[in-house]
Amino acid sequence: MKTQTTILSHFFVLLMALGATLSGYSQTKLLGLNISKSNEMSLRTNLSLAIPIAEGQTYSRLNLGESTITKFQDDTGYDLLKSGKGFLAQESYESFDSYNSRVDLNLSFDGTPAKGAREATLQGVFILEIEKEGSEEVTTRLKMPGNNSSMVTATDHGSIEVWNDGEASTDDATYIIYRIASALPVQAVSVVGGDDSEEANALGVGIEANQFVLKNAPEEIEVKLSLGNIEKLEIPLDLTFGIGF
């Protein structure tokens, strides 16, 4: 069934004070509230938030797996966390806006506020990971994705993922670009025994620090990684906002 979407308050912007101040994070922004349904049994409430990054800090990621939403309730007493499936972590996502030095975050919830509700309160704690100085050099073997989009390998340094990040072709060869990600920032990667990154670079293919290139990929590779250090910051969240029902 075709999705019907209602935008409330025009994707308004409200500056709300956080429950506490930590490392310069004194405010967050509620960018928008979106209510949608594909049918009467599939209702969604999506909140668009922006979390500022303090000056002088380097963003690594927002750890949604360790973050917690403790309350999402409207002023009629209806609790969106206790109704239906509650917070839909698998449908929530974030991206880093480097121009505005902030994390843009979409939170998805099963259900909608009750009829007659005028306000809602959202509370929780986000775990923001910031890069620190220093790095660790590690060597490990990783499984290659083959025909899959990505492959995750459990290592002594945590789970490390390799995924196909695109390709570039000439008349003579196809250069497959791979990217490596882990819970720690990947500052550099080199393939033991060599790869085709230098050759691809000579053809104008831009290779980032966490990427490498192969023309022919084995089932496994051995890589040397430079992994950065992170600091985890607890960002308390306590927002009350109008919803206009």
TAURMO-V66917 format. One record per residue. N is the residue number from 1. PSI is psi in degrees with one decimal (* if undefined). Layout:
n->N psi->PSI
n->N psi->PSI
//
This chain:
n->1 psi->141.4
n->2 psi->134.6
n->3 psi->133.2
n->4 psi->134.6
n->5 psi->133.3
n->6 psi->123.7
n->7 psi->120.4
n->8 psi->135.3
n->9 psi->27.8
n->10 psi->28.1
n->11 psi->59.0
n->12 psi->162.5
n->13 psi->124.3
n->14 psi->134.7
n->15 psi->119.4
n->16 psi->140.1
n->17 psi->138.4
n->18 psi->163.9
n->19 psi->-25.1
n->20 psi->163.4
n->21 psi->129.8
n->22 psi->121.7
n->23 psi->38.8
n->24 psi->-0.7
n->25 psi->86.0
n->26 psi->-14.5
n->27 psi->151.9
n->28 psi->165.9
n->29 psi->136.0
n->30 psi->110.7
n->31 psi->-33.9
n->32 psi->159.9
n->33 psi->124.2
n->34 psi->124.4
n->35 psi->128.8
n->36 psi->158.8
n->37 psi->135.9
n->38 psi->-23.1
n->39 psi->178.3
n->40 psi->-16.9
n->41 psi->0.0
n->42 psi->83.8
n->43 psi->141.0
n->44 psi->141.1
n->45 psi->122.0
n->46 psi->130.3
n->47 psi->131.5
n->48 psi->119.0
n->49 psi->158.1
n->50 psi->123.3
n->51 psi->117.3
n->52 psi->147.2
n->53 psi->127.5
n->54 psi->147.2
n->55 psi->136.4
n->56 psi->-2.6
n->57 psi->146.6
n->58 psi->118.4
n->59 psi->134.9
n->60 psi->-61.1
n->61 psi->163.5
n->62 psi->116.8
n->63 psi->90.7
n->64 psi->-25.3
n->65 psi->-33.3
n->66 psi->-10.3
n->67 psi->154.3
n->68 psi->138.9
n->69 psi->115.1
n->70 psi->-19.4
n->71 psi->133.0
n->72 psi->97.9
n->73 psi->140.5
n->74 psi->176.4
n->75 psi->3.0
n->76 psi->-7.3
n->77 psi->-3.4
n->78 psi->127.9
n->79 psi->111.1
n->80 psi->-16.6
n->81 psi->-29.8
n->82 psi->-3.5
n->83 psi->135.5
n->84 psi->-134.6
n->85 psi->-4.8
n->86 psi->-136.9
n->87 psi->126.4
n->88 psi->84.2
n->89 psi->-36.5
n->90 psi->-17.6
n->91 psi->3.9
n->92 psi->148.6
n->93 psi->162.4
n->94 psi->160.3
n->95 psi->153.1
n->96 psi->124.6
n->97 psi->95.2
n->98 psi->-30.5
n->99 psi->-41.3
n->100 psi->3.4
n->101 psi->59.7
n->102 psi->161.6
n->103 psi->121.7
n->104 psi->125.2
n->105 psi->130.9
n->106 psi->119.5
n->107 psi->131.9
n->108 psi->136.5
n->109 psi->145.2
n->110 psi->126.9
n->111 psi->179.8
n->112 psi->159.0
n->113 psi->159.2
n->114 psi->155.2
n->115 psi->133.5
n->116 psi->-8.9
n->117 psi->140.2
n->118 psi->-26.1
n->119 psi->161.0
n->120 psi->154.1
n->121 psi->132.3
n->122 psi->126.1
n->123 psi->152.3
n->124 psi->-167.9
n->125 psi->124.6
n->126 psi->142.1
n->127 psi->108.0
n->128 psi->127.5
n->129 psi->125.0
n->130 psi->137.2
n->131 psi->138.3
n->132 psi->168.9
n->133 psi->152.8
n->134 psi->162.2
n->135 psi->166.5
n->136 psi->132.8
n->137 psi->124.3
n->138 psi->151.6
n->139 psi->130.9
n->140 psi->160.9
n->141 psi->138.3
n->142 psi->143.3
n->143 psi->141.0
n->144 psi->151.7
n->145 psi->-20.9
n->146 psi->-124.4
n->147 psi->-4.7
n->148 psi->162.4
n->149 psi->-29.4
n->150 psi->166.5
n->151 psi->133.2
n->152 psi->133.1
n->153 psi->130.7
n->154 psi->123.5
n->155 psi->176.1
n->156 psi->-10.8
n->157 psi->21.3
n->158 psi->179.0
n->159 psi->132.0
n->160 psi->133.4
n->161 psi->136.6
n->162 psi->130.0
n->163 psi->154.5
n->164 psi->119.6
n->165 psi->20.0
n->166 psi->-179.4
n->167 psi->161.2
n->168 psi->135.8
n->169 psi->146.6
n->170 psi->-175.6
n->171 psi->-22.7
n->172 psi->-22.0
n->173 psi->160.1
n->174 psi->125.4
n->175 psi->116.0
n->176 psi->126.5
n->177 psi->129.6
n->178 psi->147.2
n->179 psi->143.9
n->180 psi->136.6
n->181 psi->149.8
n->182 psi->178.2
n->183 psi->-23.8
n->184 psi->147.7
n->185 psi->130.4
n->186 psi->106.5
n->187 psi->-25.4
n->188 psi->151.0
n->189 psi->138.1
n->190 psi->141.5
n->191 psi->125.9
n->192 psi->127.0
n->193 psi->-7.5
n->194 psi->160.2
n->195 psi->-164.2
n->196 psi->21.2
n->197 psi->-42.6
n->198 psi->-40.8
n->199 psi->-42.1
n->200 psi->-38.3
n->201 psi->-38.6
n->202 psi->-22.9
n->203 psi->0.5
n->204 psi->10.0
n->205 psi->116.9
n->206 psi->124.2
n->207 psi->123.5
n->208 psi->169.9
n->209 psi->-30.5
n->210 psi->21.0
n->211 psi->158.3
n->212 psi->165.9
n->213 psi->137.4
n->214 psi->141.9
n->215 psi->-33.5
n->216 psi->117.3
n->217 psi->130.3
n->218 psi->178.5
n->219 psi->-29.5
n->220 psi->153.4
n->221 psi->158.9
n->222 psi->129.7
n->223 psi->152.5
n->224 psi->125.8
n->225 psi->143.9
n->226 psi->109.1
n->227 psi->127.4
n->228 psi->170.2
n->229 psi->152.8
n->230 psi->156.3
n->231 psi->131.8
n->232 psi->124.6
n->233 psi->133.0
n->234 psi->118.0
n->235 psi->100.6
n->236 psi->142.9
n->237 psi->127.9
n->238 psi->91.4
n->239 psi->136.1
n->240 psi->126.6
n->241 psi->154.6
n->242 psi->144.8
n->243 psi->-15.0
n->244 psi->22.9
n->245 psi->*
//
